[in-house]
């Protein structure tokens, strides 16, 4: 880097020494578990970094495919170590998806970005774009890690309770199945859903029946749909918070006598006990502890990554269920407040606000405060930024209806679609769950056996530890299940 003019990613005389001096100049602490290298070129700094932090995972993000550098590098020196994993544009996945797979939910203090600054002079904006992607991932990962610390015990309790609540499981349709080409409509609960509903109803009327769409509704949007005589084909809930149950009450409170629609629910979701009569499509987040329990109990499930927002999970599910065909429409995905309104009306939480309304604290004031808190929290902005990056990696385009967030403005709506595009309606196969022993006790046995298995013990212990805040000295594998058993989950 002491050349008069940088035209190379590395020193032409001693690239290994150059990289070692750079790593030695850094202030690194033992808490760092993951290093993200931004265009490290031929990777000369990997060896000294691994020597300095032998237990950390080294991940490289490349602008060009390794070995396909834009600038010719000296061949006299060969790097002595390689990153643990590498991303480049030809991998076919987004930076966010790659980092999600490589780095489980971790606090920001456990992740460190290391830049190889000569690459900035060569790649310019492309370098800065990758750097921005890595920084955005760390921000979202840190938020997810803090959420896990807060809600981890609740998620585990929900999972164990749900083993008794779920009586009928839905057999999921596998990805790449060509059986279904019926258009999907995925609804969020943003204020824009109110603008989209008249368009949806007009399209359904034109197509004679509601089979014009397979309506996959986030649980928070169900109240607004049903108030306008739109019945979902499937509702989805991923929220583990107690108040999330309010969104699901309409699923089993059906005065019309019609058969209730099935529910797609994360194993960790908060599900009212009354939902035991509904067919449930169980969603696993891919974690080892959830997978072991579901496989041992032979409960059909579908694996979807944790997204932090139910609308993103709903889109993942829509692409999976629709196989290789079928248009995906979206509505109510505002990801922002509209004045004071944060959700389409009616909304399940409205009743709570009305109940607490008094002369000195009217519903208007409570709504205003809630809207302000949502804006200050910044979660909408994080999700909008994620969607903006994710859109190009979805297997098929999305078609917006009504008003949605501006990140979807580049997408072209195609309503009304041609009648011949509608294919066979999606139907579900169900399985009645009948356990020979108490499924909750069986789940604990599965985890206990997993902690004794050398092949999975460490990974399982790490996952379970992350779900609860443990006191010092109380995290041994032998004591861990006892801690979970004492959580009053029965």
N, C-alpha and C positions, 0 to 999 in steps of 0.2 A: 504493500500500500504506500511505499515511499517513492514510487515512480513519479516522474514529472507529470505524466498524463496516464491515467488509468485506462487501459484498453483491454485488460484481462481481468478475470475473476480472481486470479491468484498471482502471487509473486513468481516471476520467471526464474528466480535463482534458488529460493528456498521456501516453497509454499507450506511445507510441514512446520518449519520454524515460525513462519508468519502466523499460522493458525494457532500454534501452541502459545505464542506470546499474547494473542488476542484472548484466548480462554483464561490464561493466567491473570489477565487484567480485570476479569469480571468478579463481582461480588456475588457468590452463590451460597445458598444455605442448604442444610440437609433436608429441609421440608419439601424441596422441589422434587416431584416425582416424574414430571414430563417436561421435556424440552422440545419446543417447536422451532425448527431451523427454517428461516426464510431464504430460499434460493441459496443453499450452501455450495453451489457449484459442484465440484468434484468431491466435496466432503472431507477436506483435509482437517477440519476442526472436530470431526466426530471422534477420532482416537483420543486426543487430549481431553475432550469433554467426558468420554466414558471413563477415562482414568481419574478425572476429578470427581465424577458422580457415578460410580459403578452401578448403583442400584436404580438409577433413573432410566426412563425409556426415552430414546432419541427418535424424533419424528421429523422428516424433511418434507418441505413443500417446495416443489420445483415449478418454475415457469416454463421451462423446456423439459422434454424427456431426458433423464440422465444419459449422458453419452451423446447427446444431440445438441450440445451447447452452441450458442450463436457465435461465440468467440473461440478461436482455436487456443487450447491450453497446452502447456509443455508436457511432453510424454515421458520425461525423464524421471518424474516423481509419481509414485503410485500410492494412493491413500491406504492406510493400514487397517481401517475399520469402516464399516458401513452403517447407516442408520438402521434402527430396528424396523422402521416402515417408511415408505416414501410415497408421496402423491405427485402426480403431474397431470396435465390436461387430458392425456390420452387414456387415463384410468377409467373414464366414463362415469365417474361419480363426482358430486360436488365436494368442495373443500369441507363444507359443514358435515356432510354425511360421512366423509372419510374420518374426520376428527371425532365424530360421535362414536364411530366404531372402534377407534384406537384409544380414546381417552374416556373412560367412564366418568360419570358426574363427579367433578372434583372442584375444590375451591380454587379461586384465582391464585392464592399463594402457593399452590402445589404445581402450577404450570408457569413456565418461563419461556418467553419468545426470545430467540437469539437471531439477530440480523447479521447477514454478511454484506456489509454496506457497499462494497465494490459492485455488487449486483444492481444496486439502485442506479448507478451511473450508466449501466448497460441497458437495463430493462425498463427503467423509468416508471411509467404509470402501471405497467403490468406487475411490477414489484410491489408498488404501494397497494394495489388491489388485493394481492395475496396477503399482505400485512394486515390490511383492514379486515379480511375474512378471519384471520387467526385471532385478532383482537375481539371481534364480534363473538366468535365461538367461546372465548374465555369468559366474556361477560355473561353469556347465556348459561355456560356450564356452572359458573359460580352461583348464579341465581337458582339453578336446579339443585345444586349441592345444599344450599341453605334451605331450600324447600324440603329436601329429603330429611335434613336434620330436624326440621320443625314437624313434619307430618309423617316421618318414617314409622313411628309406633302406631299411628292411626292407620296407615296403609296395611301394616301387618295384621292388626286387629280386624280390619275390614275383610282381608283375604280369608282369614280363618272363619269368620262369621259367615261369609258368603258361601262357604262349602256346605253349610246347612240350608241356606236360603234357596240356592239354585237347585231346583228339582228336575228341570227339563233343559237340556243343553242343545244348542244348534250345531249341526255339523257344517263347518265353514266350507265354502267353495274355494278350491285351490286356485292360485294365480295361474295364468295362461289357459284357463278353461275357456273354450270357445262357445260355451252353451248360452251365454247371456249377452245380448246386444241392446237390451232395453236401456234407454237413457236414464242416467242417475241425476237426481237433484239433491245436492248437499246444502243444507240450510244452517247458517249460523244465526245467532240471536241479535245481530246488530240492528240499529234503527232502519237500515235500508231494506230489511225484510218486509216492512210494511209497504214500501214502494213496489216490491217484487211480487207480492201476493196477487194483486189484480192481474198481472201479466201471466202468472202461473195458472190462475183459475181460467183465464181466457184460453190459454193453450190446452188445458185439460178439457175444456168444453168443446173446443174445436176437434180434439182427437176422440171425442165421444165418452171416454172413460178415464179414470184416474191412472190407468195403466200407461198413460202417456209418459209418466215418470215413475221411477222407483225413488221414492222420497226417503232419503237418509237424513234424519234430523238430529242435530245436537239437542240434548235433553232440554237445554235452556230455551230452545226455539219452539218446542212442542206446544206450549200454551198459546202462542200467537198463531200457529198453524191451525190448531183445533178451533180457535175462536172464529176462524174464517172457513170452517168446514173442510179443512184439508187434513186428512188422516195420514200420518207417516206410515211407511212400510216397515221402517226400522228406526228406532231411536238409539242414540249412542251416548254413554256417560263414562267419563274417565276420572271425574273429580272424586277425591277421597274425603272431602270435607263433609261434616254433618249436614250443613245447609244445602248441599247438593241434592239431598233426598227430596227437597221440595219440588224440584223439576220433574221428578218421576211419579208424583202422585196421580197425575192424569193418566198414566199408563195402565193403572189398575182400577181407577175410578171411572168406569164407563157405564153411563146410565142408558145408553142406547141398546145394550144387550149384544152389540157386535163383538166378534172375537178380538181380543186385545192383540196389538202388534208386538212382535218380539223386540227384545232389548239387546243391544251390543254393549257390554260393560267390561271395563278393566277389572281384573281380579281384585285390584286394590280399591275399586270404586265403592262409594257409600251407597248401598242399595237398601231400600225399605224392605222389611220382612214380607210385606204384602206382595212383593214382586216374585215370590216363590211360585206363583201360578203362571208366570210368563216364560216362554222359551227364551233362553239367554245364550247369546253368542259370546263366549268368554274370550277376553283379550289378554294375552300374556305380553309383558314388556321385553321378553327375551332373557330375563335374569335367570340364573341357575336355580335359585330357590323356588321361584314360581314354576319353572319348567319341571323340576323334579316332582313337585306336589301334583301338578295336573296330569303328568304322565303316569304316576303311580296310581292315582285315583281313576285313571282312564276317562278323564273329562275332556271332550273335544275342545280345542282352542285354536285361536289364530294368533300369530305373533306379529305385533306392530311395535315400533320403537316409541319410547316416551317422547312427546312433543311439547308438553307444557300447556297446550291449548287444545280443547276438544275438536275445534274445527279442522286443525291439521290432522288429527287422528282420524276424523271422519273422511277426509280426502284420501288418506292412505287406505282406509277400509273400502272406499268406493272403487279405487283403482284395482284393489285385490279382488273384490266380488264381481267386478265387471269383466274380468279376464282381459283379453286382447282387444275387445271392441266395446262399443257403447259410448255415447257422448257423456261428458261430466259437466253438468251445469252447477253454478254456485249462486247463492243469494244470502243476504244478511251478513256478509263478511266485511263489515265496516272497519273493524280494528281501530276504532276511534269513537269519541263521543260526538253526538250531534247536538250542539248547545249543551243542555243539561241532560239530555237523553243518552243513556249508554246502551239500552236494549230496546228491542221491538216490544210493542204493547199488544196484549197483556203480557206481563212478566211475572214469574213465580214469586219473586221477592217483593212485589208491590204490596201484597197483603201484609207482610211483616212491617213495612214502613207505615201503612195505614193504621195498623194496630198500635204502633208506638206514637202515633201522631197526637199531640196535645196543643193547647192554645199557644204555649210558649215555645213549642218546637213542632211546627206544622210539617206535613208531608213534603211541602215545597222545600223547606229548609233542609230536611234530611236528604232529599234527592240531590239538592245542590252540593251538599257536603260530600256525598258519595261520588258524584261526578268529578268533583275537584280532586278527591283522593285517587281516583282511577287515572286522572291526567298526571298527577304528581308521581304516581308509582312507575310510570314509564313502560309498563308491560305491553301495552298496545304497540308502542313504537318498536319494541324488540321483536314482537311477532310479525309486524309489517315488514321489518327489515329481513327477517328470515324468509318470509314468503317471496319477497322480491328476488332473493338469490335462488330459491328453490324452484320457481316456476319453470325454468328452462330444463330442469332435470326430471320433471314429471313425464311419465311415458306417453301421455296424450295431452292436448291442450284443454284448458278449462274455458267454459263459456259463461260469462257473468249475466245475471238477470237483475234489472233494477240497479240501485246504487250500492256499490261496494267500495272498498278502499282503493285509493288511487294507484296502488301497486298492480291492480288488476286492469287498469285502464287500457293497457296495450292489447288486452285480449279482445277478440271479436265475438260478439253475441250472434247467434244464428237462429234465434226464435223468429217465427215458428219453424221448427224443423220439418223436413218432408216426412209424411206418414210412413213411407216405405222404409225409413231408417229405423223405425221402432221394431225391435225383435221380440223374442220370447221373454215373458215376464220371469223374474227371478223368484224361485220358490226355495224354501228351506226344508231340509230333512232334520228331524229332531230325535234326540236320544233321551229316554227316561233314565235318570240316575238312581240306582238302587245299590247302596253300599252295604257290604256284609258286616262291617264294623263302623264305629263312629268315625266319619271322615276327618274330623278335627284331630282326634287322637292319632289317626293314621298319618296325617300331615306332619305332626311333631315327630313321629317315628322315622319318617322319611328323612327329615332334616337331621335327626340324631345320627342315623346311619351314614348320611352324607358327610357329616363332620368327622366320622371315623374312617372314611375311605381316603386313602393317601392320594388317589387320583384327583379328587375334587375338594379335599378338606380345606386347603388354604383359600381357594377361590370362594367357596361357600361361606367360610368364616368371615372373609372380608366383606361380602355382600350383607350378611346378617348384622355385622357390627355397624355398618353404615346406616342401618335403619333406626338405631337407638343411640341415645347419648349415654355412654357407659362411664361409670366412675373408675378411677385409676385402680388397676388390679382386679377388675371385675369382667375382664373380657376373654377369659380362657374359654377354649372350645367346650370344656366340660360344663362350665357354668352358663354358657350362652343360652341354651334351650331352656334352662330353668328360669332365666330372666324373662324370656318370652312367655313361658307358661304362667308366670305370675302377673301377666298383664290384664287379667280378668277378661279374656276374650270369649269365654263361654257364656 
